[in-house]
Amino acid sequence: MTNTLHDGLPLALGGNTFGWTTDDDQSFAVLDAFVDAGGTHIDTADVYSAWAEGNSGGESESVIGRWLQRTGRRDDVFLATKVGSHPKHQGLAADNVRAALQESLQRLGTDHVDLYYAHYDDESQSPDELAATFGGLVKDGLVRNIGLSNLSPEREQAWIDAATSAGVAVPVAIQPQYSLAHRADFEGGYRAIAEANGLAVFSYFSLASGLLTGKYRSKEDIAGTARASFLEASATDDAFALVTTLTEVAGRHDVEPATVALAWLLAKGVTAPIASARTPEQLAPLVASSELTLTAGDIADLDRASQPFA
């Protein structure tokens, strides 16, 4: 997939940990390190992290907003956030989207977002209505680009067609779940949409909620961790066999397994995988993926090991 939407380091920093597993100081350290390494693309959502005890949604955006206020680096970053699943703002009806966006802008401390995603589909809204709602945000200067996440390929194409017909802003990016441990959805449908429409692809769960960092080799390793609820469904024999192969390939290049997992996505045409880090030390292997070129043999080995997920 080719797209001019993303420049610089081919990595998007996931903001889901901010205000959840990382406090302000830790989050600021990661953000500083990411930008210092040449990163620009920061991905968050208005719902992050409503799932955490004591949180209500908006925590991640608020942390990023405080970092931007402290550093003054708004013009150095490409901000992406999402709408549709905040507890107060469910769905994609026009009035709801505008109200949610205003709250996101307030938390982020900015007058626009660079990429605004429909986080989940809302089948009460027709493609024409969705195109008009989000196109209006671009027309008003509140949003620079439109992205789609977790809509079916058919609904994504219908939205694109409706926007094209109406002469309003057309979505330019998709955010599908895609990793070595989750291949079928993208390779079986979303890839074709991206290629047909020249969309940028920013994959989420690029490290399968941490499984592909190589830290977890058994179900016992997962139990009791902060990410247990995200990882338990992935804890299969096939998954741990994949981690073994991933670790072997990483050893050939003297890099971390996470570096290889992200480099594989880049080799498959992802514009910039999204990945999160709790510390600058965890960020380093993610950044290193941009400098790793996997061999044909490496990719073949990873393809075989991840075939159960294709």
HELIX and SHEET records of a PDB file:
HELIX    1   1 ASP A   24  ASP A   36  1                                  13    
HELIX    2   2 GLU A   59  THR A   71  1                                  13    
HELIX    3   3 ARG A   74  ASP A   76  5                                   3    
HELIX    4   4 ALA A   94  LEU A  108  1                                  15    
HELIX    5   5 PRO A  127  LYS A  139  1                                  13    
HELIX    6   6 PRO A  153  ALA A  166  1                                  14    
HELIX    7   7 ALA A  184  ASP A  185  1                                   2    
HELIX    8   8 PHE A  186  TYR A  190  3                                   5    
HELIX    9   9 ARG A  191  ASN A  197  1                                   7    
HELIX   10  10 ALA A  208  THR A  213  5                                   6    
HELIX   11  11 LYS A  219  ILE A  222  1                                   4    
HELIX   12  12 ALA A  228  LEU A  231  1                                   4    
HELIX   13  13 GLU A  232  SER A  234  5                                   3    
HELIX   14  14 ASP A  237  HIS A  253  1                                  17    
HELIX   15  15 PRO A  257  ALA A  267  1                                  11    
HELIX   16  16 PRO A  280  ALA A  288  1                                   9    
HELIX   17  17 SER A  289  GLU A  291  5                                   3    
HELIX   18  18 ALA A  296  ALA A  305  1                                  10    
HELIX   19  19 GLN A  307  PHE A  309  5                                   3    
SHEET    1   A 8 ALA A 200  VAL A 201  0                                        
SHEET    2   A 8 ALA A 173  ILE A 174  1                                        
SHEET    3   A 8 ILE A 146  LEU A 148  1                                        
SHEET    4   A 8 LEU A 115  ALA A 118  1                                        
SHEET    5   A 8 PHE A  78  VAL A  83  1                                        
SHEET    6   A 8 HIS A  41  ASP A  43  1                                        
SHEET    7   A 8 ALA A  12  GLY A  14  1                                        
SHEET    8   A 8 ILE A 274  ALA A 275  1                                        
SHEET    1   B 2 SER A  85  HIS A  86  0                                        
SHEET    2   B 2 HIS A  89  GLN A  90 -1                                        
END                                                                             
